[in-house]
């Protein structure tokens, strides 16, 4: 389930020059999905030339919601070892509307 705050953030983005093309949520820990997530983040970085090149409102979504670049991170291990509540890793990418 997508977190309501993220849904609200996306609805307030300006659509004049760009759109949010993808929104992906992955609840941790999903170790089998780690390779998929790693690959998706690499592809996203190539398409956006790194999230630092996005304007501030879109960069905020990536910086604030992508909690772990790999689900094999120490944070994911803490969830398993300490029985923490799983949380979602959320990725939103912006693309220029002029792109096909």
Secondary structure as a PSIPRED ss2 file (coil, helix, strand):
# PSIPRED VFORMAT (PSIPRED V4.0)

   1 X C   1.000  0.000  0.000
   2 X C   1.000  0.000  0.000
   3 X C   1.000  0.000  0.000
   4 X H   0.000  1.000  0.000
   5 X H   0.000  1.000  0.000
   6 X H   0.000  1.000  0.000
   7 X H   0.000  1.000  0.000
   8 X H   0.000  1.000  0.000
   9 X H   0.000  1.000  0.000
  10 X H   0.000  1.000  0.000
  11 X H   0.000  1.000  0.000
  12 X C   1.000  0.000  0.000
  13 X C   1.000  0.000  0.000
  14 X C   1.000  0.000  0.000
  15 X C   1.000  0.000  0.000
  16 X C   1.000  0.000  0.000
  17 X C   1.000  0.000  0.000
  18 X E   0.000  0.000  1.000
  19 X E   0.000  0.000  1.000
  20 X E   0.000  0.000  1.000
  21 X E   0.000  0.000  1.000
  22 X E   0.000  0.000  1.000
  23 X E   0.000  0.000  1.000
  24 X E   0.000  0.000  1.000
  25 X E   0.000  0.000  1.000
  26 X E   0.000  0.000  1.000
  27 X E   0.000  0.000  1.000
  28 X C   1.000  0.000  0.000
  29 X C   1.000  0.000  0.000
  30 X C   1.000  0.000  0.000
  31 X H   0.000  1.000  0.000
  32 X H   0.000  1.000  0.000
  33 X H   0.000  1.000  0.000
  34 X H   0.000  1.000  0.000
  35 X H   0.000  1.000  0.000
  36 X H   0.000  1.000  0.000
  37 X H   0.000  1.000  0.000
  38 X H   0.000  1.000  0.000
  39 X H   0.000  1.000  0.000
  40 X H   0.000  1.000  0.000
  41 X H   0.000  1.000  0.000
  42 X H   0.000  1.000  0.000
  43 X H   0.000  1.000  0.000
  44 X H   0.000  1.000  0.000
  45 X H   0.000  1.000  0.000
  46 X H   0.000  1.000  0.000
  47 X H   0.000  1.000  0.000
  48 X H   0.000  1.000  0.000
  49 X C   1.000  0.000  0.000
  50 X C   1.000  0.000  0.000
  51 X H   0.000  1.000  0.000
  52 X H   0.000  1.000  0.000
  53 X H   0.000  1.000  0.000
  54 X C   1.000  0.000  0.000
  55 X C   1.000  0.000  0.000
  56 X H   0.000  1.000  0.000
  57 X H   0.000  1.000  0.000
  58 X H   0.000  1.000  0.000
  59 X H   0.000  1.000  0.000
  60 X H   0.000  1.000  0.000
  61 X H   0.000  1.000  0.000
  62 X H   0.000  1.000  0.000
  63 X H   0.000  1.000  0.000
  64 X H   0.000  1.000  0.000
  65 X H   0.000  1.000  0.000
  66 X C   1.000  0.000  0.000
  67 X C   1.000  0.000  0.000
  68 X C   1.000  0.000  0.000
  69 X C   1.000  0.000  0.000
  70 X C   1.000  0.000  0.000
  71 X C   1.000  0.000  0.000
  72 X C   1.000  0.000  0.000
  73 X C   1.000  0.000  0.000
  74 X H   0.000  1.000  0.000
  75 X H   0.000  1.000  0.000
  76 X H   0.000  1.000  0.000
  77 X H   0.000  1.000  0.000
  78 X H   0.000  1.000  0.000
  79 X H   0.000  1.000  0.000
  80 X H   0.000  1.000  0.000
  81 X H   0.000  1.000  0.000
  82 X C   1.000  0.000  0.000
  83 X C   1.000  0.000  0.000
  84 X C   1.000  0.000  0.000
  85 X C   1.000  0.000  0.000
  86 X C   1.000  0.000  0.000
  87 X C   1.000  0.000  0.000
  88 X E   0.000  0.000  1.000
  89 X E   0.000  0.000  1.000
  90 X E   0.000  0.000  1.000
  91 X E   0.000  0.000  1.000
  92 X E   0.000  0.000  1.000
  93 X E   0.000  0.000  1.000
  94 X E   0.000  0.000  1.000
  95 X E   0.000  0.000  1.000
  96 X E   0.000  0.000  1.000
  97 X C   1.000  0.000  0.000
  98 X C   1.000  0.000  0.000
  99 X C   1.000  0.000  0.000
 100 X C   1.000  0.000  0.000
